[in-house]
Amino acid sequence: MIPGITFRQIETFYWITRLGSFSAAAARLATTQPAVSGRIRDLEELLQVQLFDRSGRASILTARGRDFLEYAERFISLGDELRDRLGVYQAMSGVVRVGAADTVALTWLPRLVSEISRRHPGIDVELVVDLSLNLQEKLRGGEIDIAFLVGALTEPDFETQPLGAVRNAWMCSAALDLPEEPLTARQLASWPVFTHSRGSHQHRMVQRWFAAEDTRPARLHGCTSLATMIRMTAAGLGVSVLPPGLLGSEIGTGQLRVISTVRPLPANHFVVVRSTRPPAGTCKVIADLAVAVAATDPAFMAPNREAVDLRLDDAQPAALPPRRARAGPV
């Protein structure tokens, strides 16, 4: 290694290339943009090469910069591997960008964040709650590091672990005059349907469910928020595909009821997808912890539930919000 070069300089260079700008790297590393610029200036002086083309507004690598990136990635990966091998989990620190589908956000995500804070107080979590479709794109674009969603990524830069399945059912307001006997898709098609936005996993699932009986709903409303769908359904504005395991209170109080159908709906199979690029070691720890936390949630039919043993505390901190969705204002 060239004398004078520090790991912090290499790490800063890596995050600029990963995030696309000096300012984004500064935010990621919890420092200032002048500090980031100074590290790169010192690194270029030590290497005696120009790493970035500064003629435009974007941070574009030079040919020598692209060569150096390969070595920088090796250094970052070795740092993660060393920390992982030595088991220095308690010393983990930095910002991890976490994405979650709203089903996760309305169930066990608060407990996961609490466990991360308790076990690894040096880790700061930035949360993004979005549709699985959008979270996949954010993973590909490097905007988040790890995500809990429906649908795995098959690209080589990502690893996937199962979290469990969540049962779906057609639901409506108890005030709607729908028959109690099992309904066909054709019978249900006359009612307005609320689902996630076009292109999402749920939107495609709903279309396939109706298409299996060669029919389609008269009105299909898209929505990006599960909480909003719950509210619209409870208000009697239509029917929705919802996870009844999240809505025990609403079903118990009569705000919502499950619609019996001739053909059941498939469950949503949730996974945790994490990048294998830095901070891969930290993401692996969070992914394993998420599997354990999800296994304790009654709404998730978790795989190998009995095999999970991370000694999770049974008691949740009093400050955590309720773990079940409510159909109140969003």
PyMOL commands that set and color helices and strands:
alter all, ss='L'
color gray80, all
select helices_A, chain A and resi 7-19+22-28+33-47+63-86+102-105+109-119+132-140+185-188+201-211+226-234+244-246+248-252+280-294+305-307
alter helices_A, ss='H'
color red, helices_A
select strands_A, chain A and resi 52-53+60-61+94-100+123-129+146-150+158-166+169-173+193-196+220-223+239-242+256-258+268-275
alter strands_A, ss='S'
color yellow, strands_A
deselect
rebuild
show_as cartoon
